Every structure is written in C-alpha cells, then in structure tokens.
Amino acid sequence: MMRKNLFISQIDAPMYVESIFVVEEKQVRLTKMGDPYVNLKLVDKTGSISAKIWKDSAIDLENVPSKGAVYIKGRAEIFNDAMQIVIESIAPVEPQNINPSDFVPRLDGDPDALLEKLKKLLKPAFSSVYGPLLKKFFADSVLVDGFKTAPAAVKIHHAYIGGLLEHTFSVVKLCSYISEQYTFLDQPLLLTGAFFHDIGKIKEFRYDWTIDYSDEGKLIGHIVLGVQIVDNLIRLLPSFPSEAAMLLRHLILSHHGEPEMGTVKPPMTREAMALHLADDLDAKMASLNRIYEETRPESRWTEYQKIYSRSFFLPVDIEAELISAPGNESQRVYAATGVQLPIQKLIGKLEKNS
C-alpha cells in the first residue's frame, strides 16, 4: 500500500507537490492561442484543488486518467487568487494500493453520540402514531449502520461519511424549532418526515475510496428509494394508519420543492412546505460553509459559484477589528466603510437609547 504523505489542506505556494490524489473531474480545454491543455480536479479527504497539464509538458494529454487515484509530481502556484498545481508527471494508482480513509472525508465527531441526540429530538414522534415505524427502523441494524455512514451528497453538501446523519439531525432540529413557532403544524408528522426525507441516500451512493452514485442512485434516485424503504417498514406494521402513511410519503416525495430540483411532487401540505424549506436551508448553509472554507483567507470574494450564479463576499472579523480599533472611532470607521455591525450590538444600542 502506498503512503499518502501530503494532503490538499497542506499545500501552499510555492511548493513542490509529490503525492497521491483522486481525480474527480477531467476537462480538455483550449488556451487563448488555441492550444489544448487538461484541467483536473484533484481531491482527498481535506478538500479539492485544480491542476493543469499543459501541451508543452512531456505528458500525453490523451492518456491522462479521467477518474481514479493518481500519483502526481508538480508545482503549486497561485493563479487568479486560487491555488493550483502545474503537473509535471502523472501515473494511475491501483485502488488496492491506497488507503480509502485518506480520500473519503468523515464526520467530525462521534456518529453514535449524534444519533442519540437525534433520537431525543424525535421524542414527540416516538410518542405518536409514527412511533412504531421509527422503532422498526432503529431495530434494523443494517439500515441504522447505513444511515450512520452514508454521505448526503457527492460534493454539494455534507459530502462525507456520516454526512447523511449530520444533515438529517440538522433538518430535524430545524423542523423542531419550526413546529414550536407554528403550532398548527402536525409536529410528529413533520419530525418523522424530516427523519426519513433523505433515507434513500443509504442506497443512492457508494463510498469506498471516493463518493459516487450507485447504479440504483443513478437509475432510481434517493426520493423513490426512500419511499421504498419506508413502505417496506410499513408492511411490517399491519395496523399502521393508511392516511399517516400517505402524508409521510408525500413529505419524502416533495421535499425538493420544485420540478427543476428533482422533486416528484410539489409540497401540498403545510408540513411538506416546512420540511422543504428546512432541508433547503441546511443544504445551502452547508454548501456555502464549504465554499467559504475553501477560499483563501486573504481573499474578499469567493470564486464564481455556478450553482448560485454569483460570488460571495467574505466579511472581515468585525468583532476582532472593533476590539483592536482605538476608542469610539471604530464605530465611525465601520459605518463609513459600509461594513455591517453585529446586529445584537445594534439592537442593544437602540433599546438603551429608547
């Protein structure tokens, strides 16, 4: 087995890079002069980095691997405020010669502890008509193990081992808050739907030394797979109310919200709408958090994000700057430069002056 001696998070410029990475994407592009070059997206458990192979290198561009593990040598440099590697040599590495844990990121924390916290949030659902269904799920060790290890996506959000568990916990927590604010919602239904909304991702992905879609994931998708899992559990409960089953299925089938986002049905109950919004919020916040983390700290803007059709602004650490600024001048400095002050400070000031 080959040892990985350098991770993407450790790469800085200028640096000579010599290590194993996984090719996630390969594109053949043209320079402004019309010469072909290869652009690769390399990944490991710490992140991703762009890599270039130019025409004047000694590498045969047509034989550059489009997927899989590779051993590369090259130079790290900054281009357009982003880190990249200019590759000098590249060779494929057999999967059996790498350690999968070097390339597939994992949940930062104890999955069993997080699962127990999730069960506590589901207490109102356990005490309802949906309780037997949840108990059947947690009695199935295969389903529970899959739920604790599956990622929530290939790359957009929670794309790591345990990502499905973490995403589900966040969505259930949001739905718990929502049901406390909007008391007319059916809380047990909403919490149960939040728990099961992405359960099909247990079967949608494969994740050995990289995260990718399974055949079932490509052909069927996690929404339908999720309904199948729930229906299999309901069959074990002959007295489970048919209307409760129908409402729960609707939450799973509609949680993507709009047809262009892959939903089977649009949300047509208040609980379905609440779940869709909670799911969308958590997914977007996790996605943005990843984008911010991958942006160099000295940058004020992220790279252009195609899925959002925009770049995002990275504000300074206002609290730290306020502490370091002399006297009361700091308040005027930030007001003049248009940087937003912490909202709680502004609220406190307004209350004090009222």
C-alpha positions, 0 to 999 in steps of 0.5 A: 500500500502506498503512503499518502504523505501530503494532503490538499489542506497542506499545500501552499505556494510555492511548493513542490507537490509529490503525492497521491490524489483522486481525480474527480473531474477531467476537462480538455480545454483550449488556451487563448492561442488555441492550444489544448491543455487538461484541467483536473480536479484533484481531491482527498479527504481535506478538500479539492484543488485544480491542476493543469497539464499543459501541451508543452509538458512531456505528458500525453494529454490523451492518456491522462486518467479521467477518474481514479487515484493518481500519483502526481509530481508538480508545482503549486502556484497561485493563479487568479487568487486560487491555488493550483498545481502545474503537473509535471508527471502523472501515473494511475494508482491501483485502488488496492494500493491506497488507503480509502480513509485518506480520500473519503472525508468523515464526520467530525465527531462521534456518529453514535453520540449524534444519533442519540441526540437525534433520537431525543429530538424525535421524542414527540414522534416516538410518542405518536402514531409514527412511533412504531415505524421509527422503532422498526427502523432503529431495530434494523441494524443494517439500515441504522449502520447505513444511515450512520455512514452514508454521505448526503451528497457527492460534493454539494453538501455534507459530502462525507461519511456520516454526512447523511446523519449530520444533515438529517439531525440538522433538518430535524432540529430545524423542523423542531424549532419550526413546529414550536413557532407554528403550532398548527403544524402536525409536529410528529408528522413533520419530525418523522418526515424530516427523519426519513426525507433523505433515507434513500441516500443509504442506497443512492451512493457508494463510498469506498475510496471516493463518493459516487452514485450507485447504479440504483442512485443513478437509475432510481434516485434517493426520493423513490428509494426512500419511499421504498424503504419506508413502505417496506417498514410499513408492511411490517406494521399491519395496523399502521394508519393508511392516511399517516402513511400517505402524508409521510410519503408525500413529505419524502416525495416533495421535499425538493420543492420544485420540478427543476430540483428533482422533486416528484411532487410539489409540497401540498401540505403545510408540513411538506412546505416546512420540511422543504424549506428546512432541508433547503436551508441546511443544504445551502448553509452547508454548501456555502460553509464549504465554499467559504472554507475553501477560499483563501483567507486573504481573499474578499470574494469567493470564486464564481459559484455556478450553482448560485450564479454569483460570488460571495463576499467574505466579511472581515472579523468585525468583532476582532477589528472593533476590539483592536480599533482605538476608542469610539472611532471604530464605530465611525470607521465601520459605518463609513466603510459600509461594513455591517455591525453585529446586529445584537450590538445594534439592537442593544444600542437602540433599546438603551437609547429608547 
